[in-house]
Amino acid sequence: MARIVIFGGTGYSGGNIAREAVGRGHEVVSYSRNAPAEPQEGVEYRTGSMADPAVVDAAADGADQLVVALHAVDVDGAPMLERTPALIEAARRHGARLSFVGGAASSLVAEGGPRLLDTPDFNEDWKPEATAHAAVLDALREAPEDLEWFYVSPAGLYGSYAPGETTGSYRTGGDVLVTKEDGSSEISGTDLARAYVDEIESGAHPRRRFTVGH
């Protein structure tokens, strides 16, 4: 059993990961700015911001896994990239494995690129969030060798606006966006959570990003 601490454990991604992890017998602690209206049984809820280094240090202390499931463009007044160094140092100091629910846009559309973010038809309105997530992945790749980390990029269609179907299965694609034969790319929140907790348990992608889709 692992002690899994989630920043954003009351949100869509973090909530699904928390539910999956508790269901497998893990100890789960959630940090968020506000207490949840409908808490999940088995999750310990704490309030606090990832922008506060003291909160980050307390979260990492005793954690086996430190999960970040937040929007990247603005974490209490600054991009996630500016909050990442404190996370990295806390994870290294306390021996926690750091991981992120990232975005699809940094995924490659084919081996060798380009990134989805860099394709001509990528929606301009999505670029700030996509770029912010991609910057965090770059920072992890440049982190000291003693930092244990992984980063998960979901399929193109993913989020609370498109919860999808729980199939109990998923496919992974390294750095390449996972697509179906018809070119579509999607993953449900529940199956993304399954893939995420599988990685927590297996450690199959050390210091790597991997993509997930149906």
Secondary structure as GFF3:
##gff-version 3
##sequence-region A 1 214
A	DSSP	beta_strand	3	7	.	.	.	ID=ss1
A	DSSP	alpha_helix	12	23	.	.	.	ID=ss2
A	DSSP	beta_strand	27	32	.	.	.	ID=ss3
A	DSSP	beta_strand	43	47	.	.	.	ID=ss4
A	DSSP	alpha_helix	53	60	.	.	.	ID=ss5
A	DSSP	beta_strand	65	68	.	.	.	ID=ss6
A	DSSP	alpha_helix	80	94	.	.	.	ID=ss7
A	DSSP	beta_strand	97	101	.	.	.	ID=ss8
A	DSSP	three_ten_helix	116	118	.	.	.	ID=ss9
A	DSSP	three_ten_helix	124	126	.	.	.	ID=ss10
A	DSSP	alpha_helix	127	141	.	.	.	ID=ss11
A	DSSP	beta_strand	149	153	.	.	.	ID=ss12
A	DSSP	beta_strand	171	172	.	.	.	ID=ss13
A	DSSP	alpha_helix	189	202	.	.	.	ID=ss14
A	DSSP	beta_strand	208	213	.	.	.	ID=ss15
###
